[in-house]
């Protein structure tokens, strides 16, 4: 079984979990950079995994 990458601080769940989806990082607006360095919220990817829907 493949090892999943570690979650970034902005992720709410592992990628591929039902009821989740990718979204632009709210801190760097999808650029992956913040103040000239990799954004810590998304780990420099520009994306976070968040729960979708609502309840």
CHARMM-style PDB file with segment names, atoms N, HN, CA, C and O in Angstrom:
ATOM      1  N   UNK     1       0.852  -1.182   0.000  1.00  0.00      PROA
ATOM      2  CA  UNK     1       0.000   0.000   0.000  1.00  0.00      PROA
ATOM      3  C   UNK     1       0.891   1.236   0.000  1.00  0.00      PROA
ATOM      4  O   UNK     1       1.872   1.295   0.741  1.00  0.00      PROA
ATOM      5  N   UNK     2       0.559   2.210  -0.817  1.00  0.00      PROA
ATOM      6  HN  UNK     2      -0.238   2.161  -1.420  1.00  0.00      PROA
ATOM      7  CA  UNK     2       1.369   3.410  -0.962  1.00  0.00      PROA
ATOM      8  C   UNK     2       1.252   4.292   0.269  1.00  0.00      PROA
ATOM      9  O   UNK     2       0.186   4.407   0.873  1.00  0.00      PROA
ATOM     10  N   UNK     3       2.357   4.906   0.625  1.00  0.00      PROA
ATOM     11  HN  UNK     3       3.223   4.812   0.134  1.00  0.00      PROA
ATOM     12  CA  UNK     3       2.383   5.832   1.759  1.00  0.00      PROA
ATOM     13  C   UNK     3       1.794   7.168   1.322  1.00  0.00      PROA
ATOM     14  O   UNK     3       2.224   7.735   0.318  1.00  0.00      PROA
ATOM     15  N   UNK     4       0.822   7.670   2.061  1.00  0.00      PROA
ATOM     16  HN  UNK     4       0.473   7.209   2.877  1.00  0.00      PROA
ATOM     17  CA  UNK     4       0.230   8.965   1.742  1.00  0.00      PROA
ATOM     18  C   UNK     4       1.167  10.075   2.200  1.00  0.00      PROA
ATOM     19  O   UNK     4       1.834   9.927   3.224  1.00  0.00      PROA
ATOM     20  N   UNK     5       1.231  11.188   1.461  1.00  0.00      PROA
ATOM     21  HN  UNK     5       0.689  11.308   0.629  1.00  0.00      PROA
ATOM     22  CA  UNK     5       2.047  12.311   1.932  1.00  0.00      PROA
ATOM     23  C   UNK     5       1.446  12.873   3.214  1.00  0.00      PROA
ATOM     24  O   UNK     5       0.241  12.758   3.435  1.00  0.00      PROA
ATOM     25  N   UNK     6       2.264  13.471   4.050  1.00  0.00      PROA
ATOM     26  HN  UNK     6       3.243  13.565   3.871  1.00  0.00      PROA
ATOM     27  CA  UNK     6       1.725  14.028   5.298  1.00  0.00      PROA
ATOM     28  C   UNK     6       0.755  15.168   4.996  1.00  0.00      PROA
ATOM     29  O   UNK     6       0.887  15.861   3.987  1.00  0.00      PROA
ATOM     30  N   UNK     7      -0.207  15.347   5.875  1.00  0.00      PROA
ATOM     31  HN  UNK     7      -0.313  14.784   6.694  1.00  0.00      PROA
ATOM     32  CA  UNK     7      -1.170  16.427   5.698  1.00  0.00      PROA
ATOM     33  C   UNK     7      -0.494  17.757   5.978  1.00  0.00      PROA
ATOM     34  O   UNK     7       0.384  17.847   6.836  1.00  0.00      PROA
ATOM     35  N   UNK     8      -0.906  18.793   5.249  1.00  0.00      PROA
ATOM     36  HN  UNK     8      -1.620  18.720   4.552  1.00  0.00      PROA
ATOM     37  CA  UNK     8      -0.454  20.149   5.514  1.00  0.00      PROA
ATOM     38  C   UNK     8      -1.376  20.753   6.563  1.00  0.00      PROA
ATOM     39  O   UNK     8      -2.498  20.279   6.738  1.00  0.00      PROA
ATOM     40  N   UNK     9      -0.926  21.787   7.263  1.00  0.00      PROA
ATOM     41  HN  UNK     9      -0.014  22.171   7.121  1.00  0.00      PROA
ATOM     42  CA  UNK     9      -1.765  22.382   8.316  1.00  0.00      PROA
ATOM     43  C   UNK     9      -3.141  22.835   7.837  1.00  0.00      PROA
ATOM     44  O   UNK     9      -4.092  22.827   8.618  1.00  0.00      PROA
ATOM     45  N   UNK    10      -3.268  23.229   6.575  1.00  0.00      PROA
ATOM     46  HN  UNK    10      -2.496  23.236   5.940  1.00  0.00      PROA
ATOM     47  CA  UNK    10      -4.558  23.694   6.059  1.00  0.00      PROA
ATOM     48  C   UNK    10      -5.485  22.587   5.609  1.00  0.00      PROA
ATOM     49  O   UNK    10      -6.642  22.851   5.284  1.00  0.00      PROA
ATOM     50  N   UNK    11      -5.002  21.338   5.579  1.00  0.00      PROA
ATOM     51  HN  UNK    11      -4.062  21.123   5.843  1.00  0.00      PROA
ATOM     52  CA  UNK    11      -5.833  20.217   5.147  1.00  0.00      PROA
ATOM     53  C   UNK    11      -6.782  19.788   6.258  1.00  0.00      PROA
ATOM     54  O   UNK    11      -6.397  19.711   7.424  1.00  0.00      PROA
ATOM     55  N   UNK    12      -8.018  19.511   5.884  1.00  0.00      PROA
ATOM     56  HN  UNK    12      -8.331  19.573   4.936  1.00  0.00      PROA
ATOM     57  CA  UNK    12      -8.996  19.002   6.844  1.00  0.00      PROA
ATOM     58  C   UNK    12      -9.089  17.487   6.801  1.00  0.00      PROA
ATOM     59  O   UNK    12      -9.605  16.872   7.734  1.00  0.00      PROA
ATOM     60  N   UNK    13      -8.595  16.874   5.724  1.00  0.00      PROA
ATOM     61  HN  UNK    13      -8.177  17.374   4.966  1.00  0.00      PROA
ATOM     62  CA  UNK    13      -8.651  15.422   5.566  1.00  0.00      PROA
ATOM     63  C   UNK    13      -7.622  15.006   4.534  1.00  0.00      PROA
ATOM     64  O   UNK    13      -7.063  15.846   3.830  1.00  0.00      PROA
ATOM     65  N   UNK    14      -7.370  13.691   4.444  1.00  0.00      PROA
ATOM     66  HN  UNK    14      -7.824  13.008   5.016  1.00  0.00      PROA
ATOM     67  CA  UNK    14      -6.466  13.177   3.427  1.00  0.00      PROA
ATOM     68  C   UNK    14      -7.110  13.309   2.052  1.00  0.00      PROA
ATOM     69  O   UNK    14      -8.329  13.190   1.928  1.00  0.00      PROA
ATOM     70  N   UNK    15      -6.304  13.555   1.016  1.00  0.00      PROA
ATOM     71  HN  UNK    15      -5.314  13.651   1.117  1.00  0.00      PROA
ATOM     72  CA  UNK    15      -6.865  13.624  -0.338  1.00  0.00      PROA
ATOM     73  C   UNK    15      -7.577  12.328  -0.706  1.00  0.00      PROA
ATOM     74  O   UNK    15      -7.110  11.241  -0.366  1.00  0.00      PROA
ATOM     75  N   UNK    16      -8.697  12.441  -1.393  1.00  0.00      PROA
ATOM     76  HN  UNK    16      -9.077  13.324  -1.669  1.00  0.00      PROA
ATOM     77  CA  UNK    16      -9.441  11.279  -1.856  1.00  0.00      PROA
ATOM     78  C   UNK    16     -10.482  10.759  -0.895  1.00  0.00      PROA
ATOM     79  O   UNK    16     -11.230   9.845  -1.240  1.00  0.00      PROA
ATOM     80  N   UNK    17     -10.553  11.316   0.305  1.00  0.00      PROA
ATOM     81  HN  UNK    17      -9.945  12.059   0.585  1.00  0.00      PROA
ATOM     82  CA  UNK    17     -11.567  10.876   1.269  1.00  0.00      PROA
ATOM     83  C   UNK    17     -12.935  11.351   0.780  1.00  0.00      PROA
ATOM     84  O   UNK    17     -13.078  12.518   0.414  1.00  0.00      PROA
ATOM     85  N   UNK    18     -13.944  10.475   0.765  1.00  0.00      PROA
ATOM     86  HN  UNK    18     -13.827   9.527   1.063  1.00  0.00      PROA
ATOM     87  CA  UNK    18     -15.275  10.914   0.327  1.00  0.00      PROA
ATOM     88  C   UNK    18     -15.752  12.127   1.124  1.00  0.00      PROA
ATOM     89  O   UNK    18     -15.557  12.205   2.337  1.00  0.00      PROA
ATOM     90  N   UNK    19     -16.375  13.059   0.428  1.00  0.00      PROA
ATOM     91  HN  UNK    19     -16.533  12.995  -0.557  1.00  0.00      PROA
ATOM     92  CA  UNK    19     -16.876  14.266   1.082  1.00  0.00      PROA
ATOM     93  C   UNK    19     -15.837  15.365   1.191  1.00  0.00      PROA
ATOM     94  O   UNK    19     -16.057  16.361   1.880  1.00  0.00      PROA
ATOM     95  N   UNK    20     -14.692  15.192   0.511  1.00  0.00      PROA
ATOM     96  HN  UNK    20     -14.513  14.382  -0.048  1.00  0.00      PROA
ATOM     97  CA  UNK    20     -13.665  16.224   0.523  1.00  0.00      PROA
ATOM     98  C   UNK    20     -13.300  16.604  -0.905  1.00  0.00      PROA
ATOM     99  O   UNK    20     -13.616  15.884  -1.853  1.00  0.00      PROA
ATOM    100  N   UNK    21     -12.640  17.726  -1.044  1.00  0.00      PROA
ATOM    101  HN  UNK    21     -12.383  18.310  -0.275  1.00  0.00      PROA
ATOM    102  CA  UNK    21     -12.173  18.166  -2.344  1.00  0.00      PROA
ATOM    103  C   UNK    21     -11.053  19.166  -2.199  1.00  0.00      PROA
ATOM    104  O   UNK    21     -10.846  19.731  -1.125  1.00  0.00      PROA
ATOM    105  N   UNK    22     -10.326  19.385  -3.288  1.00  0.00      PROA
ATOM    106  HN  UNK    22     -10.494  18.925  -4.160  1.00  0.00      PROA
ATOM    107  CA  UNK    22      -9.246  20.361  -3.275  1.00  0.00      PROA
ATOM    108  C   UNK    22      -9.815  21.761  -3.432  1.00  0.00      PROA
ATOM    109  O   UNK    22     -10.794  21.977  -4.146  1.00  0.00      PROA
ATOM    110  N   UNK    23      -9.185  22.700  -2.754  1.00  0.00      PROA
ATOM    111  HN  UNK    23      -8.390  22.524  -2.174  1.00  0.00      PROA
ATOM    112  CA  UNK    23      -9.562  24.100  -2.861  1.00  0.00      PROA
ATOM    113  C   UNK    23      -8.283  24.918  -2.843  1.00  0.00      PROA
ATOM    114  O   UNK    23      -7.239  24.434  -2.406  1.00  0.00      PROA
ATOM    115  N   UNK    24      -8.359  26.147  -3.312  1.00  0.00      PROA
ATOM    116  HN  UNK    24      -9.207  26.541  -3.667  1.00  0.00      PROA
ATOM    117  CA  UNK    24      -7.204  27.024  -3.235  1.00  0.00      PROA
ATOM    118  C   UNK    24      -6.906  27.342  -1.781  1.00  0.00      PROA
ATOM    119  O   UNK    24      -7.817  27.497  -0.968  1.00  0.00      PROA
ATOM    120  N   UNK    25      -5.639  27.435  -1.466  1.00  0.00      PROA
ATOM    121  HN  UNK    25      -4.899  27.309  -2.126  1.00  0.00      PROA
ATOM    122  CA  UNK    25      -5.229  27.777  -0.098  1.00  0.00      PROA
ATOM    123  C   UNK    25      -5.740  29.178   0.236  1.00  0.00      PROA
ATOM    124  O   UNK    25      -5.520  30.110  -0.539  1.00  0.00      PROA
ATOM    125  N   UNK    26      -6.418  29.345   1.376  1.00  0.00      PROA
ATOM    126  HN  UNK    26      -6.596  28.588   2.005  1.00  0.00      PROA
ATOM    127  CA  UNK    26      -6.956  30.655   1.729  1.00  0.00      PROA
ATOM    128  C   UNK    26      -5.879  31.661   2.129  1.00  0.00      PROA
ATOM    129  O   UNK    26      -6.122  32.867   2.090  1.00  0.00      PROA
ATOM    130  N   UNK    27      -4.699  31.188   2.509  1.00  0.00      PROA
ATOM    131  HN  UNK    27      -4.501  30.208   2.541  1.00  0.00      PROA
ATOM    132  CA  UNK    27      -3.663  32.110   2.970  1.00  0.00      PROA
ATOM    133  C   UNK    27      -2.823  32.671   1.832  1.00  0.00      PROA
ATOM    134  O   UNK    27      -2.504  33.860   1.835  1.00  0.00      PROA
ATOM    135  N   UNK    28      -2.454  31.835   0.853  1.00  0.00      PROA
ATOM    136  HN  UNK    28      -2.712  30.869   0.851  1.00  0.00      PROA
ATOM    137  CA  UNK    28      -1.612  32.302  -0.253  1.00  0.00      PROA
ATOM    138  C   UNK    28      -2.406  32.473  -1.546  1.00  0.00      PROA
ATOM    139  O   UNK    28      -1.836  32.829  -2.577  1.00  0.00      PROA
ATOM    140  N   UNK    29      -3.711  32.224  -1.501  1.00  0.00      PROA
ATOM    141  HN  UNK    29      -4.174  31.935  -0.663  1.00  0.00      PROA
ATOM    142  CA  UNK    29      -4.592  32.333  -2.670  1.00  0.00      PROA
ATOM    143  C   UNK    29      -4.141  31.462  -3.832  1.00  0.00      PROA
ATOM    144  O   UNK    29      -4.302  31.840  -4.993  1.00  0.00      PROA
ATOM    145  N   UNK    30      -3.578  30.296  -3.528  1.00  0.00      PROA
ATOM    146  HN  UNK    30      -3.447  29.989  -2.585  1.00  0.00      PROA
ATOM    147  CA  UNK    30      -3.215  29.334  -4.562  1.00  0.00      PROA
ATOM    148  C   UNK    30      -1.835  29.512  -5.152  1.00  0.00      PROA
ATOM    149  O   UNK    30      -1.449  28.750  -6.038  1.00  0.00      PROA
ATOM    150  N   UNK    31      -1.076  30.497  -4.689  1.00  0.00      PROA
ATOM    151  HN  UNK    31      -1.389  31.116  -3.970  1.00  0.00      PROA
ATOM    152  CA  UNK    31       0.261  30.724  -5.255  1.00  0.00      PROA
ATOM    153  C   UNK    31       1.301  29.763  -4.685  1.00  0.00      PROA
ATOM    154  O   UNK    31       2.308  29.486  -5.336  1.00  0.00      PROA
ATOM    155  N   UNK    32       1.068  29.254  -3.479  1.00  0.00      PROA
ATOM    156  HN  UNK    32       0.250  29.480  -2.950  1.00  0.00      PROA
ATOM    157  CA  UNK    32       2.047  28.384  -2.826  1.00  0.00      PROA
ATOM    158  C   UNK    32       3.142  29.147  -2.112  1.00  0.00      PROA
ATOM    159  O   UNK    32       3.976  28.543  -1.437  1.00  0.00      PROA
ATOM    160  N   UNK    33       3.154  30.465  -2.248  1.00  0.00      PROA
ATOM    161  HN  UNK    33       2.476  30.955  -2.796  1.00  0.00      PROA
ATOM    162  CA  UNK    33       4.179  31.307  -1.624  1.00  0.00      PROA
ATOM    163  C   UNK    33       3.524  32.345  -0.723  1.00  0.00      PROA
ATOM    164  O   UNK    33       2.444  32.859  -1.013  1.00  0.00      PROA
ATOM    165  N   UNK    34       4.200  32.633   0.362  1.00  0.00      PROA
ATOM    166  HN  UNK    34       5.077  32.215   0.597  1.00  0.00      PROA
ATOM    167  CA  UNK    34       3.726  33.649   1.292  1.00  0.00      PROA
ATOM    168  C   UNK    34       4.955  34.339   1.865  1.00  0.00      PROA
ATOM    169  O   UNK    34       5.805  33.692   2.477  1.00  0.00      PROA
ATOM    170  N   UNK    35       5.052  35.630   1.672  1.00  0.00      PROA
ATOM    171  HN  UNK    35       4.362  36.156   1.175  1.00  0.00      PROA
ATOM    172  CA  UNK    35       6.205  36.409   2.140  1.00  0.00      PROA
ATOM    173  C   UNK    35       7.514  35.863   1.595  1.00  0.00      PROA
ATOM    174  O   UNK    35       8.514  35.831   2.313  1.00  0.00      PROA
ATOM    175  N   UNK    36       7.529  35.429   0.331  1.00  0.00      PROA
ATOM    176  HN  UNK    36       6.717  35.455  -0.253  1.00  0.00      PROA
ATOM    177  CA  UNK    36       8.750  34.975  -0.322  1.00  0.00      PROA
ATOM    178  C   UNK    36       9.188  33.562   0.017  1.00  0.00      PROA
ATOM    179  O   UNK    36      10.253  33.128  -0.421  1.00  0.00      PROA
ATOM    180  N   UNK    37       8.393  32.836   0.787  1.00  0.00      PROA
ATOM    181  HN  UNK    37       7.528  33.189   1.143  1.00  0.00      PROA
ATOM    182  CA  UNK    37       8.739  31.457   1.165  1.00  0.00      PROA
ATOM    183  C   UNK    37       7.528  30.565   0.890  1.00  0.00      PROA
ATOM    184  O   UNK    37       6.426  31.051   0.637  1.00  0.00      PROA
ATOM    185  N   UNK    38       7.756  29.241   0.944  1.00  0.00      PROA
ATOM    186  HN  UNK    38       8.651  28.845   1.149  1.00  0.00      PROA
ATOM    187  CA  UNK    38       6.635  28.315   0.790  1.00  0.00      PROA
ATOM    188  C   UNK    38       5.596  28.594   1.866  1.00  0.00      PROA
ATOM    189  O   UNK    38       5.926  28.773   3.038  1.00  0.00      PROA
ATOM    190  N   UNK    39       4.336  28.628   1.448  1.00  0.00      PROA
ATOM    191  HN  UNK    39       4.067  28.483   0.496  1.00  0.00      PROA
ATOM    192  CA  UNK    39       3.238  28.842   2.387  1.00  0.00      PROA
ATOM    193  C   UNK    39       3.165  27.648   3.336  1.00  0.00      PROA
ATOM    194  O   UNK    39       3.165  26.499   2.895  1.00  0.00      PROA
ATOM    195  N   UNK    40       3.102  27.920   4.630  1.00  0.00      PROA
ATOM    196  HN  UNK    40       3.102  28.853   4.988  1.00  0.00      PROA
ATOM    197  CA  UNK    40       3.065  26.836   5.621  1.00  0.00      PROA
ATOM    198  C   UNK    40       1.694  26.167   5.675  1.00  0.00      PROA
ATOM    199  O   UNK    40       1.601  25.003   6.066  1.00  0.00      PROA
ATOM    200  N   UNK    41       0.637  26.865   5.296  1.00  0.00      PROA
ATOM    201  HN  UNK    41       0.713  27.811   4.979  1.00  0.00      PROA
ATOM    202  CA  UNK    41      -0.708  26.296   5.356  1.00  0.00      PROA
ATOM    203  C   UNK    41      -0.877  25.172   4.352  1.00  0.00      PROA
ATOM    204  O   UNK    41      -1.457  24.134   4.672  1.00  0.00      PROA
ATOM    205  N   UNK    42      -0.370  25.369   3.126  1.00  0.00      PROA
ATOM    206  HN  UNK    42       0.101  26.212   2.866  1.00  0.00      PROA
ATOM    207  CA  UNK    42      -0.555  24.365   2.070  1.00  0.00      PROA
ATOM    208  C   UNK    42       0.731  23.620   1.743  1.00  0.00      PROA
ATOM    209  O   UNK    42       0.730  22.748   0.875  1.00  0.00      PROA
ATOM    210  N   UNK    43       1.818  23.943   2.414  1.00  0.00      PROA
ATOM    211  HN  UNK    43       1.819  24.652   3.119  1.00  0.00      PROA
ATOM    212  CA  UNK    43       3.084  23.269   2.153  1.00  0.00      PROA
ATOM    213  C   UNK    43       3.674  23.642   0.800  1.00  0.00      PROA
ATOM    214  O   UNK    43       4.481  22.890   0.253  1.00  0.00      PROA
ATOM    215  N   UNK    44       3.286  24.788   0.251  1.00  0.00      PROA
ATOM    216  HN  UNK    44       2.631  25.399   0.695  1.00  0.00      PROA
ATOM    217  CA  UNK    44       3.819  25.244  -1.019  1.00  0.00      PROA
ATOM    218  C   UNK    44       3.087  24.714  -2.237  1.00  0.00      PROA
ATOM    219  O   UNK    44       3.506  24.976  -3.365  1.00  0.00      PROA
ATOM    220  N   UNK    45       1.999  23.971  -2.036  1.00  0.00      PROA
ATOM    221  HN  UNK    45       1.659  23.759  -1.120  1.00  0.00      PROA
ATOM    222  CA  UNK    45       1.262  23.414  -3.176  1.00  0.00      PROA
ATOM    223  C   UNK    45       0.223  24.381  -3.731  1.00  0.00      PROA
ATOM    224  O   UNK    45      -0.160  24.275  -4.896  1.00  0.00      PROA
ATOM    225  N   UNK    46      -0.233  25.312  -2.919  1.00  0.00      PROA
ATOM    226  HN  UNK    46       0.078  25.398  -1.972  1.00  0.00      PROA
ATOM    227  CA  UNK    46      -1.294  26.229  -3.340  1.00  0.00      PROA
ATOM    228  C   UNK    46      -2.677  25.645  -3.169  1.00  0.00      PROA
ATOM    229  O   UNK    46      -3.672  26.309  -3.462  1.00  0.00      PROA
ATOM    230  N   UNK    47      -2.757  24.390  -2.690  1.00  0.00      PROA
ATOM    231  HN  UNK    47      -1.949  23.851  -2.451  1.00  0.00      PROA
ATOM    232  CA  UNK    47      -4.054  23.718  -2.548  1.00  0.00      PROA
ATOM    233  C   UNK    47      -4.183  23.118  -1.144  1.00  0.00      PROA
ATOM    234  O   UNK    47      -3.195  22.712  -0.532  1.00  0.00      PROA
ATOM    235  N   UNK    48      -5.398  23.072  -0.662  1.00  0.00      PROA
ATOM    236  HN  UNK    48      -6.201  23.401  -1.159  1.00  0.00      PROA
ATOM    237  CA  UNK    48      -5.694  22.393   0.602  1.00  0.00      PROA
ATOM    238  C   UNK    48      -6.869  21.443   0.344  1.00  0.00      PROA
ATOM    239  O   UNK    48      -7.665  21.669  -0.567  1.00  0.00      PROA
ATOM    240  N   UNK    49      -6.970  20.396   1.137  1.00  0.00      PROA
ATOM    241  HN  UNK    49      -6.323  20.212   1.877  1.00  0.00      PROA
ATOM    242  CA  UNK    49      -8.082  19.446   1.049  1.00  0.00      PROA
ATOM    243  C   UNK    49      -9.079  19.821   2.136  1.00  0.00      PROA
ATOM    244  O   UNK    49      -8.742  19.829   3.320  1.00  0.00      PROA
ATOM    245  N   UNK    50     -10.311  20.132   1.730  1.00  0.00      PROA
ATOM    246  HN  UNK    50     -10.585  20.126   0.768  1.00  0.00      PROA
ATOM    247  CA  UNK    50     -11.330  20.563   2.674  1.00  0.00      PROA
ATOM    248  C   UNK    50     -12.593  19.744   2.525  1.00  0.00      PROA
ATOM    249  O   UNK    50     -12.864  19.159   1.476  1.00  0.00      PROA
ATOM    250  N   UNK    51     -13.355  19.716   3.598  1.00  0.00      PROA
ATOM    251  HN  UNK    51     -13.135  20.191   4.450  1.00  0.00      PROA
ATOM    252  CA  UNK    51     -14.657  19.077   3.558  1.00  0.00      PROA
ATOM    253  C   UNK    51     -15.599  19.884   2.684  1.00  0.00      PROA
ATOM    254  O   UNK    51     -15.582  21.115   2.714  1.00  0.00      PROA
ATOM    255  N   UNK    52     -16.425  19.190   1.902  1.00  0.00      PROA
ATOM    256  HN  UNK    52     -16.438  18.191   1.877  1.00  0.00      PROA
ATOM    257  CA  UNK    52     -17.398  19.880   1.063  1.00  0.00      PROA
ATOM    258  C   UNK    52     -18.798  19.513   1.527  1.00  0.00      PROA
ATOM    259  O   UNK    52     -18.995  18.548   2.266  1.00  0.00      PROA
ATOM    260  N   UNK    53     -19.728  20.274   1.096  1.00  0.00      PROA
ATOM    261  HN  UNK    53     -19.568  21.058   0.496  1.00  0.00      PROA
ATOM    262  CA  UNK    53     -21.093  20.063   1.567  1.00  0.00      PROA
ATOM    263  C   UNK    53     -21.298  20.841   2.845  1.00  0.00      PROA
ATOM    264  O   UNK    53     -20.632  21.853   3.063  1.00  0.00      PROA
ATOM    265  N   UNK    54     -22.155  20.418   3.651  1.00  0.00      PROA
ATOM    266  HN  UNK    54     -22.696  19.595   3.474  1.00  0.00      PROA
ATOM    267  CA  UNK    54     -22.400  21.114   4.911  1.00  0.00      PROA
ATOM    268  C   UNK    54     -23.487  20.396   5.656  1.00  0.00      PROA
ATOM    269  O   UNK    54     -24.219  19.559   5.127  1.00  0.00      PROA
ATOM    270  N   UNK    55     -23.553  20.754   6.873  1.00  0.00      PROA
ATOM    271  HN  UNK    55     -22.959  21.433   7.304  1.00  0.00      PROA
ATOM    272  CA  UNK    55     -24.565  20.039   7.580  1.00  0.00      PROA
ATOM    273  C   UNK    55     -24.912  20.728   8.804  1.00  0.00      PROA
ATOM    274  OT1 UNK    55     -25.771  20.263   9.552  1.00  0.00      PROA
TER     275      UNK     55
END
